[in-house]
Amino acid sequence: MSKNMKLGIIGPSENEINPFINKMSHIKTERHAKLDFHIGKYANLDVVALYCGVCKVNAAIAAQLLICNYNVTHIIVTGVAGAIDAKLNVFDTVISTEVAYHDVHEVILTEYHPWMESIYFKADAELSNGLITANIGDSSVYAGRIVTGEAFIDQDGRDIIIDKHNPLCVDMETAAIAHVCYANDIPFAAVRSMSDTGSESGVEAFEKYREKAEDKSVNVLCKYLDTI
């Protein structure tokens, strides 16, 4: 990966991105569309980091502004997710290989803009492989499919998602960011740590585990950025 890259880092909430912003230097902040874009350095890399707000539209706004206003060359989303695959435990981390919406009919993507061949957005192989390689030896880091939708998932919802997509985890933003990156030919990847599982779910579990899960995602990300 070239050190000439300019990296956009998105977290859905302040808590998910602040652990990364706290590691940045030479920061200046600009505001667009009611979002604060933190421009600076991580190690020797040029980075622009922000929290986008929860849900697909907020994530898409942030990604497009990173591309149009800041000319980022790559985008990575970091944060928490809900585990779908039974092998995942709280605090395990998923690095995206491909991403899809679980709540958008597939013809919306394949028969209309952006006229995709399938419903799955492929994560950039160099980013994903770099993230995986940098975290070799950590048995809590997995690579696989992530799906996105704007609903908290109950057991019936889990079964439907498993039948259709069989993903490792589910979140509310990654596919929207991948969608924007696909339309703009920008490489993307996602790093998501589990804040809840099928056996420990709901708001209580999320609040109990989210802080450590947020930090875990940033640590996995930074292990990779430190190698560039």
N, C-alpha and C positions, 0 to 999 in steps of 0.2 A: 504494500500500500504506500502511495506517495505521501511524503510529508507536505506536499502542496495541497492536500485535501483541505476543504473547509467543511467542518462537520456540524450539522444541526442535531441537537439532542432535545428530545421532547419527553416530558413527563406529564401525565394527566393532571396531577395535583401538585401543589407546592411541596408537600411532604415527599413526593416521589422524585422531584427534581432538585430540591435544595441540597441534599447530600452531595450531588455533583457540583452544583454552583459553588458550594463552599470549598471545593477543591480547585476552582478556577482562579486565575490571576489576571491583572490588568483589565478589570471588568468595567465596562460602561453599559448603561441600560437605556434602551429606547422603547417607546410605546407605540404600538399599532393595533387597531381593532380591539382596544381594551386589553391587550396582552403585553407583558413586559419581556422584551428580548434582551438577554444578557450576553453581550459580545465580549469575548476575551480569549484567554489562552488556557489550555490544559496541557501540561508539559510544554512541548513546542508546537502543539497543534492549534490552529485557529478554530474556535468553536463559538457557536451561538446556541444558548440554552434557554428554555422557557418551560413553564407549565401551560398547558393548552386549555384546561378545563375538561371535565368528564363528558364523554359521548362523541359520536362520530363527526358531527358537524364542527364542533370546536377543534377536534384533532385535525380535520382537513383544512380549516382556516389557518391554523398554525403552520402546517406543513407547506401550504402554498405561499404564505408570507416568507417563510425561510428561503424558499426557492427564488421568489421574485424580488424580494427586498434585500436579501443577503447573499444571494448567489452561492448557497451551500452546494457542495458536490456530493454529499452523502447525508442520509438522515438515519438516526437510530432512536427508537422509542424505548424508554426504560420505565419500569414500574411493577405493579403487582397484578396478579391474575388469580382466577379460580381454577383449581385443578379439576380436570375431567377424567383423565386417565387414572385408574386406581393405583398405579404404581407410584404416583407422585405424593409426596408428603408436604406439609407446611414447610416453607422456606426453600424447597427445591426450586430450581431455576430452569426456565425453558428459553432456548435460543431458537428463533424462528428459522425454519427452512422454507415454509410457505404459509400463506395466510388467506383466509376467506371470511366473508360475512356468513353468519348462520341465520340471519333474518332478512336477507335480500334474495328475491327469486333470481335464479341463475340467468334467465334470459335478459335481465336488466343489464348484465355485464357482457354477455356474448352477442346479443343482437342489437345492442345500442352502444353508444360511446361508453367505454373505450374499445369495444369490439374485441374482447379477449377470446382466446381459443378455449379457455376453461375458466372456472370460477376462482381459481387459485392464483394469487399473486406470489410469484417466486421471490424469496428473499435473495439479496445479492450473495453469491457464493463466496466471494472473497471476504466480505464482512462476516458472514456466518461462520465460515471456516476459521477465520482469525479469532473470533470470539471463542469458538470451541477449543482451538489449539491452545489459546492462552489460559484456558481453565482445565486442561487435561490434568487428571489426578484428583479432581473434585467430583466425587461420585454423585453429588447432588445437582449437577448441571447436565441437562439433557438437550438434545436438538430434535425439533419436530414441528408439527403443525399447530398453529394457533388460529382460533376463530373468534370473531367479533360480533357483538350484537348489543342492543340497548335494553337489556333486561337482566335482572338478577335471576339466576337459574335455580329452579327447584328440581326435585328428582325427576318428574315427568319431562321437564325441559332437558335435563341431562341425557335421558335415554334417547330423545329425538335427535339431539346433537351428535351423540355417539353413533347412532344408526346412519346418519347422513354423512358425517365428516370424520369421525373417530379421531378427534384432536387430542393433544396433550392438555390444553388448557383453553380458557375462554376469557376475553376481556371486552372492553367497550370502545377501544380506539384504534388498535393496530391496523385493522383492515382498511380503515379510512385513510390512514397515513400511507399505507402501501398503495392504495388506489391513486392518491395524488402523485406519489413517486412514479408509479407506472405511467401515468399520463404525461409526466414531465421527463421521463427517462433518467430518473435519479435513483441510484442504488439505495436500498434500505435494508434494515434488519431490526429485530426486536429482542429485548432482554426482559423477561417477565418472571418474577419470583412469586411463589404461591403464598397467598394470605389466607386461603381457605381450601377445603377439600370436600369430597362427598360426605365424609364422616364428621368433619368439623366445618360447618358452614353457617351462614347467616351473619348478621351485623355484629353479634357478640364476638364471633371468631375473627371476623375481619378486624375489628378494633383491637383485639388482643394481639394479633400477629402482624399487623400491617407495617409497623415501624421497622421491625427487624427484616421483614421481607423487602421493604423499600431500600434499606441499606444494602441488602444482599445483591439486589439488581445492580446498583451503582458499583459495588465492588467487583462484580463480574465484568461489567463494562470497562472499568478502569484498568483491570488486569490486561485487557486487550489493548486499550489505548496506550498503555505504558510500553507496549512492544513495537509501536509504529515509529 
